[in-house]
Amino acid sequence: MRWLEFVITVPAESHEAVAEICRQAGSQGVRLEADGVVAYLPITGETEERKRFLRERLSHLPEWGLPPVQAVDEREVDDTEWAESWKRFFHVQRVGTRVVIKPSWQEYEPQEGEVVVELDPGMAFGTGQHASTQLCIEFLEELVQEGATVVDVGTGSGILAIVAAKLGAGQVWAGDNDPVAVLTAQRNVARNGVEGVVSVHLAEGCEGTPECDLLVANITAEVIEGLLPDFARCVRRGGFLVVSGIVKERSERIRVLLSRAPWGEVTMREQGEWCAFCARRG
């Protein structure tokens, strides 16, 4: 198969919004980099329509209070070029105090006490290299209790669901509205031997989620705001909500919302332009 690779140069504040637009346009692979977003559209009979949708939606960023796109470059690539591009950017890395993310094509000798997640992101978002994912992992290290029920909304490659399972969760429900992400997450779950703990579902938001002790959502500020009532229904009293994918400019709005009932005990963490919040359900 051949693909259109889009390199969208845009400031960090707009990365998550641009990534979401790319997914809405039908992208089957999104990579966030320091100076922008790289996305892949399959070349089909719908490609021109998808391109028009993508460019039209990108033009609305300033209306949403986000920095505009500076440039959009596109070129055709095949599967081999796509795979090699991932290998150039994705390497073994430690996140938090003991989680290590290892690409499936690299060797790594685990050290005592380390939690190693082997990952092949495929065409889904989530390599552990982005600040929003790292902030979530830091919270998971602190919050996941042995035998806990965890929900991962917008699982992408499945990275956060797998981390939760390897930290001791007893049941992890992972959902995504992208069929490609669901397939990729299922493969990564199997690769890490946590099929008995993690189930992956094609779902919109909290559709079909169980009641949980901890819910994590690494998505966008806008989507998080819309889903907060659903999150409140999913999280048990005394349970925790972790949300990320939030640029600093939008963090105050999320902080205020999480300071209202039924949420409280709000903690914010920052890395670069990105923020994550943890709140406890009262």
N, C-alpha and C positions, 0 to 999 in steps of 0.2 A: 504493500500500500504506500501511496505517496501522501505527503502532508504539506500544508502551508504553515511555515514557522513565522510567527509574528513576534518581533522584538519591539516592545512598546516602552519607550523612554519616558519616565514619569517620576516625580519626587516620591519619596517613601510614604508620605501621608496618604497617597492615592493607591498604593500597591494593592491592598486588600479589595478595594472597590473595583479596580481594574481586573483583578483576578476573578472576581465574581461575575463581572460582565463577560469575560472570556468564557466562563463556564456556561452562562446563559446562552451564549452564541453557539454552543456546541463543542467547545474546546475539549479535547480528550488528553489533555496534559497541560499543566500550568506550573511554571517555575518562577519563583521570586528571586531577583538578584539585586545587588546594591543599587543599581541605577534604573531599575525598571522591572518589567514582567515579560516573560517569554511564554507564548502559548502556541498550541498546535491544533489546527483544524484539519480533519480528513478531507481530501479532495473528492467530492461527490457532486451530484447534480444540484445540491443545495448550497454549494460553497459560496457562490456570488451573493445569494440572499443572506447567508450568515455573515459575510464580510460587511455588507451594508449595515446589518444590525449592529455589528461590533463597532464600526466607526461612528454610527449615529449615537449609540449609547455613550461612547467615550467622550463625545462632544458635550455631554451634560455635566461633566465633573465640576466645572466652576459653579454651576447652579446649585450643586450640593455642598458648596463650601470647600471643595477640594482643589488642589493644584491641577492645572490642565496637563494634558499629554503634550510632550515636547516633540516627539517624533514617533512614527509607526513605520517600521521596515518589515517587508515580507519576502520570503523566498520559499521555493519548493525543496523538500527534503524527503528521503526515504526512511524506512524503518531503521536501517543500519546507522545512518547519520544521527537519527534521534537518540538511539541507544548510546552511541559514543558521546553525544553531548552531555548526557546525564553522568557518564563515568568521569568526565573532566571536572565536574562540579561537586560530586558527591563523594566524600571520604569519611573514614572512621573518625568519630568525634565523641567526646564525653559531654554529657549534659547534666547539670545539677551536680550532686555529690557522688552518684554511683551508677547512673545510667549511661551506657555506651551504645551509640547507634552505629551499626556496621553494615555497609553495602554488601549485598549477597555475593558480589564478585571479588571481595577482598578478604584476605585471611586476617584473623586477629586472635591472640591468645588471651583469654579473660584472666583478670587479676582477682584475687580473693575479695568477695563482697560485691563485685560488679554485677549489674543487671544488663545483659547484652541483648539488644534487639537487632536481628538481622532483617534488612529491609531491601526490597526492590520496589521503588515508587511506581514503576510502570507509567501509565498515563494519568496517575492521580497525584494530587497535591500532598506533600508531607514527607520530607526527608529528615527533619529534625534540625535543619540548618537555619531555619527562619526564627527570628526572635520570639514571635508569638507562640510557636510550638515549644521552644525551650522554656519559656515562662510557665506554660502549662505543665511541663514535665517537672519543673521545680516544685510546683504546688502538689502534683501527684505524689512525689516522693514523701512529702510531709503528711498527706491526708489519707492515702489509701491504707485501710486497715485489713487485717487478715480476714478473709471471708466476705468482704464488703460487696454490695451490688453497685456497679458503676455503669453509667450511661455516657456514651460518647456521641454527641450530635454533630454531624458533618465530619465523619471519620476520615475521609480522604484515603490515604494509603493504609490506614488502620494503626498508625504509629502510637497514638495515645491509648487506644484500647489495648494494644499489646503490652505497652509499658505498665498499664494498670494491672493486667493479668500477672505479669512477671513480678510485680510488687506485692502480690498476695491476694488480689481481689478474687472472690469466689464466683462471681457472675459478672460478665461485661456484655452489655448490649451496645452494639455499634451501628449507627445508621448514616446513610448518605442518600441524596436524591439523584446521584449520578451513577448509572449502571456500571460504567467503567471503573469508578472508584470502588463500588461494592465488590466487583470481581477481583480487583487488585488487593483490596483489604483481605478478602477471603484467602487469597494465595499467601499473603504475608502472615496471616494467622496460622495457616498450616505450616509454613516455613519455620515458625517459631514454636511449634508444638503446643499451642494453647487453644486448639479447637474445642476442648472440653470446657473451656471457660468463656471464650469469646464467641458470640453469634453476630453475624453481620447481616444487615437488613437494608433493602431498598425502601426508603421512607422519607417523607417530608417532615422536617422538624422533629417534634416529639411523638409523631404518629407511631403508636404501638409500643412505646417504651414502658418498662416496668417501673414500679416505685423503687427509688434508689437512695443509697447513702451519699453518693457523690455523682454529680453531673458535670461533665466538661464539654465546653463548646468553643472551639477555635474557629470562629467564622468572621463576621463583620459586626461593627457596632450597630448598624441599622437592623440587621437580622436579629441580633441579640435582643435589642429593645422590643421588637415585635414578639419574640418568643418568651419573654420573661413570665407572663401569666402561665404558659405551659410548663416552664421550668418549675414554677412554684407548685404545680400540681404533681410533678414527677418526684421532687426531692422530699424525702421524709423530714419530719420535724427533727431538728438537730443535725440534719445533713448539710452538705456543702455544695455550693455552686461555684465552678471555676469558668470564667469566660475570658477569651483573648481574641486577638485579631483587631485590636482597638488602637487607633493612632492617638497620640497625646491630645490633639485638638478636640477629640470627641470623648475623652476620658471623663471629664467633669459631668457630662450628662449621664453616663453610665454609673458613675459613683453616686450621684444623687438618687437615681432609681433604686440602686442596691441598698441605699440607706433607709428605704421605706419598707414598712411591713409587707410581706412576712420576712424580709431579709434584714440582716444586721451583721455586726462584727466584720465589717468590710476591711479587707487588706488589698492594697494595690502594689504591684511591682512593675518596674520599668526596665526596658533595655532598648537603648537607642530611641527611635521614634515610637516604639510600641509599648503598650500597657496590657496587663492582665489583672483581673480582680478575682478575689475569693470572698464569698459571702456565706454566712450560715443562715439556714432557715429557722426562724423562731418558732 
